[in-house]
Amino acid sequence: MRSKTDARKRGCARLLTPFNANVRRHRLMFKPIACVVLLALPVAAWAFIKPVRVLAPEFAGVQCHGKICVDDPTHLTEATTLYDEAVRFVQLNVGELQTKPRAVFCSTQACSQSFGSRSRVAYNVGTFAVVISHRGWKPYFVRHELIHHLQSEHLGSLRNWLFKPDWFREGMAYSMSEDPRRPLPEPLQGYRSQFENWFQRVGKSRLWSEAEHL
């Protein structure tokens, strides 16, 4: 019986040998392909997902001084003043920032486009950074983006952008940044009005606790 069993095992082993060889060969082929893909991902992200550039803005041609990055050093003082004023304003009137984000200030259209600001005046990237385009050098635009940063700190970046209503997310930023443009284009004016009505009911002390349930 043992000899028959051993013979069957040897037969199975001979049958599996070509299969095992193919598996080893495919594994050897897969490794270099996987390495190329892993190396290519950061390059592709840098090329096609331009907001990613805020993670290393110096490689996109801007100079960083502390939290402030500018494409033209002659505008550093103006950018720093706008940033510091916006930080003070938000912390006094909206809420305490847990961290101060990096801020990229573009003074040219080329810089703005390099960071993906083709149509946007400004935008924020979670809790990492804010980008101010060449059209966004106004106090209320910088405050607006810092308020989005604050929302992300309290509610989580993905949760805030994917699951919180537009009227809360954008209405709060337009209202509490004291954006002087009235009326705003729709639907933004409607968002601001809806937020202000809601905020009047809940008050500043309950803002974040009530926002959790939206």
N, C-alpha and C positions, 0 to 999 in steps of 0.2 A: 504493500500500500504506500509506504513512504517513497519508494522509487517512482511510482506513478505520480504522486503528488509533486515530487521534485521535478519530474519531467514536465508536468503542466506549468510549474512556476518558470522553468527555463524557457518554455514555449512562449508564455506571456511576456517574459522579459525581452525575447527576440522581437516580438510583435511591437512592443512599446519603444524599442530602441530608436527607430526612425522618428517616432512622435516626439520623444524626449530631445532628440537632436534638433528637430524643427523648433521646439520651444526655446532651447538655448540660443539657436541662431536668431530668432526673432527678438529675444531679450537683448542680445548684443547689438542688433540693429536699432532697437528702441532707445537705448541709452543715449547715443549721440543726438538722435532726433529730439529727445526730451531736453537735452542740454541746450540745443539751439533754440527751442521754443522758450525755455526759461530765460535765456539771455535776450531774446527778441522782445519779450513782453514789456520790460521797462522802456525800451526804445520806441515801441509802438504806442505805448501810453503817452510818452513825452511828445510824440509827433501828432497824435490824433486827439488826445484828451487834454486840451490845453490848460484847464484849471489845475491839472496835476503839477504844472510848472511852479506853483506857489511853494511846493515842497523844497525846491532848490532854485529859487528865482535868479540867483547869480548866473546860472548856466543859460538863462534866457536874456542876458545882456543888461540886467539892472544891477545897481550897487546897493548893498544893504548896510545900514548903520543902526545896529540894535534891532528894533522891531520895524523900522521904516526902510522900505526899499524904493528907490527912484531910478528912472531911466536917465534923468538929467540932474546931476549933482547941484546945479544952480537952484533947483526947486526944493532942495532938502529942507530948508528952514520953513517954507510954506507948508510942505507936507507934514512936518513934525508938529507945527502949530495946529493944523486941522485935526490931526490924530489926537493930540493931547487934549484939545478942547472937547472932542467927541467922547473920549474916555471919561473925562470929568462930568460931562453932561449926562451920559448914560448912567454912570454910577450914582449920581445925585438924584436923577429924576425917574429912573427906571429900575435899576437894581445893580448890585455889586457883581462885577465881573470876577469870575474865579481865575481866569487867565487873560492876559492881554494878547490878542492875536497879532501875527505879523501882518503888515499892511503894505501892499504894492501900489504905488502911485505912478500911473503912466501919464506923461505929459504930451505924448504923441500918439497919433492913430496907429502907427506901426507897432508900438509897444502894447497898446490896448488889444489889437488883433492877435498879437503874439500870446497873450494870456486869455484869449477867447472872448473878449468883450466887443464883439462886432455890433450888436444892437443894444447890449446892456450898458447902462451908465456905470453900474457898479454891481458887485456880487460878493457873496461870502462862500468860503469852502469849509463847511462844518465849523469846527472849533480851531481850525488850523490858521486860516488867514482870511483877509478881505482884499479885494482888488478894486481899485478906483480907476476908472478909465480917464482919458483926457477930457471927457465931458462931465466928469463927476466931482470936480474940485469945489464942492460946496459943503458947508458944515452939516446940513441936514442929510446929504447923501452918505457921508461917513458915519453919522449917528445911526442912520437907517441900517447900514450893514453891521454895525456893532450890536444893534438890537437883535438882528438875526443870530449873531454869534451868541448872545445871551440866551436866546430861545433854545439854541442847540445845547448849551450848557445845562439848562434846566430840564429839557424835555428829551434830549438825545437828538443827534443830527438827522438820522434817517427817520426816526419817529416824527420829528417836527415837519420835515419836508413831505413825507409820504402819507401821514395819517392825520395831521392837524388841518383844520379847514383853512382855505385861502383867506377868508375874511379875518381870521385870527392872526395868521402868520404875517400877511401883508398889511392888514388894517392896523395892527399894533405898530409895525415899523413906520408906516406913514404918519400915524397919529402921534406916537410918542417921540418921534424925531423932530416934531414941530415943523414938518414940511409946509412951507408957506403957500404952496400952490393949491388954490381952491377956486373952482372944483378941480379935482384930478380927472383924467380921462376914465371913463367906465371900462371895466368894472371896479377900478381901484378906489374911486370915490365911494362906491357902495360898500366896499370892504372896510374903508376907514369909518364910515358912518355906523356900520353894524358893530365894529369893534368898540367904538366910543359909547354906543348904547349899552353894550354888554359890560364894559369896564365901569360905567357909571353905577351899575347894579352890584358888581362884585367888589369894587374898590381895590386899591393897590395892595393892601395887606393879604388879600385872598387871590390875587392874580394868578400865581403859579399853581396853587392848589386847585383852583377851578379850571385852569387850563389843562390839568391832568385828565379831566373828565370830558373834554371836548372830543 
